[in-house]
Amino acid sequence: PEPQQSRPPRAEILVASNRGPVSHTLRDDGSLAVRRGGGGLVSGLSALGPGAGTWVCAALNEADRQAARRRPGGLLDPADTAGQTVRMLDIPAETFEAAYNGVANSALWFVHHLLYQTPLEPAFDTEFEKQWAHYEEYNAAFARALAEEAAPGARVLVQDYHLALVPGLLRELRPDLRIGHFSHTPWAPPDFFRMLPGHAARAVLRGILGADRAAFLTRRWARSFADCCAEVLGAEVSGDAIVLEGRRVSTGVHGLGADAGFLRERAAREDVDERLAALREQIGTAPDGTPRRTVVRVDRTELSKNIVRGLLAYRRLLADHPEWHRRVVHVAFAYPSRQDLEVYRSYTAEVSRVAGAVNAEFGTAGWTPVVLHVKDDFARSLAAYRLADVALVNPIRDGMNLVAKEVPVVSESGCALVLSREAGACAELGEDALVVNPYDITDTARALHDGLTMPPEERAARSERLAAAATALPPRQWFLDQLTALDSGPS
Ligand code: G6P
């Protein structure tokens, strides 16, 4: 007789991403604690109902690896995943570290965000070549797992720069599948992309072109990708099709929006009220007794988010406009990210140092000009969104930037949005935001002042239009649109 089927049936819809919908930590007693994450993919897949798809992700740390090893095939306990089928890949630590920190978060992330700007970096040598071999192995592990989990003709949505080689590898294993790749980052223009060693540049492009469809957050990034394919591979580009060696791949754009229903409901809960009260207390009141005005930012402490120049722009505002002294507070939340990388650790220290310097220069007994919080707390982020007068979103370059879309949805009295022209969100929000050049401190300081002095009616009207534009494509629809587009594309 057939052995008892203990695995879920092969899936019709699959998602693959480095970071999955759950993560684990080890408690002091050695047991595992599970945390569920949010984001567009989580709510997108949940739109299909429990168990409707399989999500393949990597174990990111030792606790994840233990969790993956404890379950047959790395299939997590559905009780921990809200019924979702999640296969967590137990990739050897050395391979994971080299693929994630080395190739993905250093080389590829830096190239796409134009972060290499010194005469010393990048310098791709034998270390990179070793990391690259691990990146290939890590991508191959994903391709093998997807090939095992996918039903005949299934649709697979592969996410981001970590998994650039997966579409090509998966197509070789399973030519019957329909494969989409989605980039959540910007895409580098050819002059920058060509910094990568030639074999890596070609492999990344060819890998993604293994998909039926390559999708991006804005037109601009889709165009850059096509430009790179033309210039590096000699592919032919016509309209939204890229043709390489007779195979046709379409490009698409899906501008992920904010989830209005979720945000408004979550922001109205008691824990957010409590944090709002605590923040108001910390911010304090102006000499005339009214609450101080606020400039709010919420980011991962990420080089591309440009937090230090944001602080310098706020410093410029205080230096040029003494009338704001004791009347405004910069509420800056900068949550630790990618701390395995030395350049992120020193950037994190620099953010604290500059915030401290602004407070030392301008602060008084009853006024702290910059309130910096570094401990990740979603409820407190929502509290800050609620009280924002001005939201500061000034990345050097950003795929989309969801904070720019979320603050106008949650803010209580309407906020002005100071927005970098280099954020993908600017394509949709540019008309009602105060758009800045993220390298220009004077320009950014002027926009902060304009935001703070904007008449309340204008601010509220703009904020309402921003919220409408920001929620035009909610996560579920964003996800479903990609599945639909995958069905209708050329095969
Ligand atoms: C960006 C990437 C995501 C990534 C996220 C957090 O948004 O596009 O793929 O998950 O940053 O970074 P982390 O390295 O912590 O996963």
Residues whose N, C-alpha, C, O or C-beta is under 5 A from the ligand:
A	BS01	G6P	R19 D160 H184 T185
